[in-house]
Amino acid sequence: MQVLKDRIRRDGKVLPGNIVKVDSFLNHQLDPLLMREIGSEFHRRFSGEPVTRILTIESSGIAAALMTGLAFGVPVVFAKKHKSSNMSHSCYASPVYSFTKKISYEVSVSSEYLGITDHVLIIDDFLATGSAVKGLLDILRQSGASLAGIGIVIEKTFQDGGRDLREAGLHVESLAKIRAISDTEVLFNES
């Protein structure tokens, strides 16, 4: 998705540790027009699937997931990083490790929002090692829901997450694929 790559080049910042900071438009301050385009593009790429729910993890994936849900006309469910006191006691939970924050936490989804009749599209902002997506896949397995596919806004292809998911036979679509990060710039895959 060229508009996303251009935005990363223009407004993204490279930080030590292979971190690409895109908080000026994707995961702190949001550009609603770009988010609408992202949702439309995921809809285009997964339009052959009978999607009934969009699933993401709070909080950075919510905007892309919401716009994708709007394009499909289906509900968006997000896995919570902290179980609140008003959350149903019946929930699905899975451990997730955050590459950026270097911490592990348990994410959970109330069982009333995912079930065996659902065909779920997972949406997330970044894919590096794949821990977040694997946690969401575990939640899907627990719920009995089926997987429509996995949509990623930005994938770091120099890390193993995307490769592992594709080798497992899963349909993964990434809108911007980063092949390398230098001290000053982000280099994208050709396709």
Steps between C-alpha positions, in 0.01 A plus 500: 500500500700790366327776699593321824863449394525866404360602838747277685788650302380856561378488861642179650805509724766234539593419860772269637406132518330478158208712617299702249310776678179586316312658785432824311247323274441137604526416867482813713364778283281359223453617143134411436529529121796262493319265739198498268727404209657223711156360587393513135819324390453218751140468381622474141762237587262282706172566316472134397467394863166492688635709790269526804741665748823697505740417786795707623694581818465829684600764440700574185315251282156638581491784244596280203266227624211744543537638148522144364188408697325804353596390148368147565201616706586265788581542872854556622620314810823592673695284741554688824843516659351544845190317611255755642265430789195525274632247247321167489662223703465278195777609269775372276853601595849460359850625586662754265852645495541860382812544285487879536435513876703188587229370735256209511135536585181299471234614255137399536172510311158438653347176373179686415674672206662203321354161421494203267283674240750784454742536209759743633741736329793592727634855452807647672725800454839321503632151439854426618542174691133406471428470871189720494349317202582161654321609818195600298512169310501320836191697602330403173586134562349520850181659364455254215483787247660461159768724351426712194857634486749735659539864396808691611557872446884481523704180492869471578593223257853477642345346813342154509134570581357533149707216359392266782132581448521454123693173537214382724270552200329814628384780269696810605468835321733783599450849361863611545785249526825626648804297393759698695547796728821703491600770747308756297254331265246227444550273197193327357455173313431556131157335503 
